[in-house]
Amino acid sequence: MVSTATAKPGRKAMRFRELLGFDMGTATHSMRNVEDIFLKDISMKKLESILETMGPEGLIYVQTADKSHEIYSKLRIRFKIGYADGKSKKDIDRFENGEIDYLVGTSHYYGTLIRGLDIPERIKYVIFLKAPVFRVRFQGVDTLKTGMIRALALIFRDDRKISKFLPYLNRFSGDQIDKLKEILREKLKAGDFDGRNITEERIVKASGKAYELYKSVWVKKDLPEGVFRVRAKILKIPEVPLLNQAELISMMKTRGIGRPSTYSAIVDKLFVRNYVTEKNGKLIPTPTGRGVFEYLTSNFCEFVSEERTRFIQNKMDEIETGNADYTETLKDLYQEIRRIL
């Protein structure tokens, strides 16, 4: 028996009959016992609430790699979660073995969590943060196949010129495809993607006594008409405000990390080891700091979390008050460290 998920009718299928002496057939089987729940917006607080309610053994799909890593970085503080990407399957193995409770990754159709993950006994539910996306690169409309022309027509279906072609998407004629290509070509050339084109209003001339006295408007150069290639500068703005040293220490106090006698030493270590730098009074992570953070959270997340820090501090307090034996505590810690070496 020869089976494939991608074969289509045509010459390739005919070769099986001509060369091997049998016809290709198709069989479709489906069985579904799934509840679909849709939420309009999911904040981090809502996502954490869903994970707590549903319990372990869940997958979280995010649209992009950057966003999925951001979600992972936030959730790992409270949950035993792994990050699945194309570079390593270590966290997938840990999830399969029950060492972690959740996996987060991208919803790309060839993503690590989409294809080849065959562990139904470990997966109870799936969360999609926004709908999966299908990213396509192309040089021009003329190079696209009919299937992609249909996809673009559906993307821009709100356009009146394009909407009239929708009833004929499954039975295009040559003339219809040529006409639709022309409309799509003009739409893409204009940069009008469902009205999401970039528009800038600028003042190019100002005069009079009021302007001479106050200079209250910013006069810019006029722009010539036409299509031009420009260089765009992309700035990354953090989703949470940057902290100064006092705010960092205050947050450590609130979250129960460190002791009054160690706050300053912890902050000093960040500077000495070049994990952070300071600019305009704010702490900014360096590439070294980000690299160390990503390595530790990817490989030893259960040992570098806030919960783990508080646990160690509580153990130290118990030893100090005589409620725990320090030799037994050290033995337990030693055994835990041996498991990861």
SVG drawing of the C-alpha trace seen along z (x, -y; Angstrom):
<svg xmlns="http://www.w3.org/2000/svg" viewBox="-21 -90 53 94">
<polyline fill="none" stroke="black" stroke-width="0.4" points="0.0,0.0 1.3,-3.4 -0.3,-6.4 0.3,-10.2 -1.3,-13.3 -0.3,-15.6 -1.1,-13.6 -3.4,-15.2 -5.1,-13.9 -3.0,-14.3 0.0,-12.8 1.8,-11.9 -1.2,-9.8 -1.4,-8.2 2.2,-6.9 1.0,-4.5 -1.4,-2.9 1.0,-2.8 4.2,-1.7 2.9,0.2 -0.4,1.5 -2.9,0.1 -5.1,-3.0 -5.0,-5.6 -8.0,-5.9 -9.0,-8.2 -10.5,-7.6 -11.7,-10.1 -12.4,-9.4 -13.3,-11.9 -14.1,-11.7 -14.6,-14.8 -15.5,-15.3 -14.2,-18.8 -15.8,-21.9 -14.9,-25.2 -14.9,-28.3 -14.2,-31.7 -13.2,-34.8 -13.0,-38.1 -9.9,-39.3 -7.5,-37.3 -5.3,-39.3 -2.4,-37.7 -4.5,-37.6 -7.4,-35.9 -4.9,-33.4 -3.5,-32.5 -7.0,-32.1 -7.8,-29.7 -4.7,-27.6 -5.5,-27.4 -9.1,-26.4 -8.3,-23.8 -5.3,-22.4 -2.1,-20.9 -1.6,-19.1 -2.4,-22.1 -0.9,-23.6 -0.7,-27.4 -0.4,-28.5 0.7,-32.1 0.9,-33.9 4.6,-34.8 7.8,-33.5 8.6,-36.8 5.1,-36.9 5.2,-33.2 8.5,-33.7 7.1,-36.8 4.1,-34.7 6.4,-32.0 8.6,-34.4 5.6,-35.7 3.9,-32.4 7.0,-30.5 7.0,-32.6 3.8,-30.9 3.6,-27.7 5.7,-24.7 5.8,-25.5 8.1,-24.8 8.9,-26.5 8.8,-24.6 10.6,-25.9 12.4,-24.4 15.8,-24.4 15.3,-21.9 12.7,-19.3 13.9,-19.2 10.8,-20.8 8.6,-18.6 10.2,-15.5 9.9,-17.0 6.2,-17.6 5.7,-14.1 7.4,-12.7 5.3,-14.8 8.2,-17.0 6.3,-20.2 2.6,-20.9 2.2,-23.2 3.9,-23.9 3.8,-27.2 4.8,-27.7 3.8,-29.3 0.7,-28.5 2.6,-28.4 1.3,-25.6 4.8,-23.9 5.5,-24.8 6.9,-22.3 3.6,-22.1 1.5,-21.6 3.1,-18.7 4.6,-15.5 3.3,-16.0 1.7,-12.6 1.0,-12.4 -2.8,-12.6 -2.6,-11.0 -0.8,-14.1 -2.9,-16.8 -6.3,-17.8 -6.9,-21.2 -5.4,-23.8 -5.5,-27.6 -5.0,-29.8 -4.1,-33.4 -5.6,-35.1 -6.3,-33.2 -3.4,-31.3 -1.8,-33.3 -0.6,-32.2 2.3,-34.3 3.2,-34.4 6.0,-36.2 5.7,-36.9 7.4,-39.1 4.2,-40.1 0.7,-39.1 1.6,-37.7 3.8,-35.0 1.0,-33.7 -0.9,-30.5 -4.7,-30.4 -5.0,-29.2 -3.1,-32.2 -5.2,-34.6 -8.3,-33.2 -6.7,-33.7 -5.9,-37.4 -9.4,-37.9 -10.8,-36.6 -8.4,-38.9 -9.6,-41.9 -13.2,-40.8 -14.5,-44.1 -13.3,-45.9 -16.3,-46.4 -14.2,-45.7 -13.0,-42.4 -16.2,-41.3 -17.9,-40.7 -15.4,-37.9 -16.1,-36.0 -19.0,-33.8 -16.7,-32.6 -13.6,-31.7 -14.0,-28.0 -14.6,-28.2 -12.4,-31.0 -12.1,-31.6 -9.0,-33.0 -10.5,-36.4 -11.7,-36.6 -8.3,-35.8 -6.6,-38.4 -9.1,-41.1 -8.8,-40.1 -5.0,-40.1 -5.1,-43.7 -7.3,-44.9 -5.1,-43.2 -2.0,-44.6 -3.2,-48.1 -4.4,-47.6 -1.0,-46.2 0.9,-48.9 -1.1,-51.6 -0.2,-50.0 -3.9,-50.0 -4.3,-46.8 -7.9,-47.1 -7.3,-50.7 -4.2,-50.0 -1.9,-52.3 0.3,-54.8 -0.8,-58.4 1.1,-61.4 -0.3,-64.9 2.3,-67.7 2.5,-71.4 4.6,-72.6 4.1,-76.3 3.3,-78.8 3.5,-82.6 2.2,-85.7 2.9,-87.5 1.6,-84.7 4.0,-82.2 6.9,-84.6 6.3,-85.3 5.5,-81.8 6.8,-79.3 4.0,-77.1 3.9,-74.6 6.5,-72.2 7.0,-73.1 8.3,-70.2 9.5,-69.9 7.0,-69.3 7.0,-65.8 7.0,-65.3 4.3,-63.1 5.1,-59.6 6.2,-56.3 9.6,-56.2 11.7,-53.7 12.2,-54.8 14.2,-53.6 12.1,-52.8 13.4,-52.8 11.7,-50.3 11.8,-51.1 10.9,-48.4 8.9,-49.8 8.7,-47.7 5.2,-46.7 5.9,-47.3 7.7,-50.5 11.4,-50.2 12.4,-50.4 15.0,-52.4 17.0,-50.9 14.6,-52.0 11.6,-50.6 13.3,-47.3 14.1,-47.0 10.5,-47.9 9.3,-45.1 11.6,-42.6 10.2,-43.5 6.6,-43.1 7.3,-39.7 9.3,-38.4 12.7,-38.1 15.8,-38.7 16.3,-40.3 16.9,-44.0 20.5,-43.1 20.9,-41.6 18.9,-44.0 21.8,-46.3 24.2,-43.4 21.8,-41.8 21.4,-45.0 25.2,-45.6 25.8,-42.1 23.6,-42.9 25.9,-45.8 29.2,-44.0 28.3,-41.0 27.1,-43.4 23.5,-42.0 22.0,-45.5 23.0,-49.1 21.5,-52.3 20.3,-55.1 18.3,-58.1 18.0,-56.5 16.3,-53.4 17.7,-49.8 18.0,-48.3 19.0,-44.6 22.1,-44.1 22.5,-41.4 24.5,-39.5 21.7,-39.7 19.1,-38.7 21.2,-35.8 21.8,-34.5 18.1,-34.9 16.9,-33.1 19.4,-30.2 18.5,-29.7 14.8,-30.0 15.0,-27.6 17.0,-24.9 16.5,-25.4 13.3,-27.3 12.2,-25.4 15.4,-26.4 15.4,-30.2 11.8,-31.1 10.5,-33.5 8.7,-30.6 12.0,-28.7 13.7,-31.8 11.0,-32.2 11.2,-28.5 14.9,-28.6 14.5,-31.7 11.8,-30.0 14.0,-27.0 16.8,-29.2 14.4,-30.8 13.3,-27.4 16.9,-26.4 17.5,-29.6 14.5,-29.1 15.3,-25.4 12.3,-24.1 14.4,-22.3 17.7,-20.4 20.3,-22.0 21.9,-18.7 18.6,-17.2 17.9,-20.4 21.3,-20.4 20.9,-16.7 17.5,-17.4 19.0,-20.4 22.0,-18.3 19.8,-15.5 17.8,-18.0 20.9,-19.5 22.3,-16.1 19.2,-15.4 20.0,-18.2 23.8,-17.6"/>
</svg>
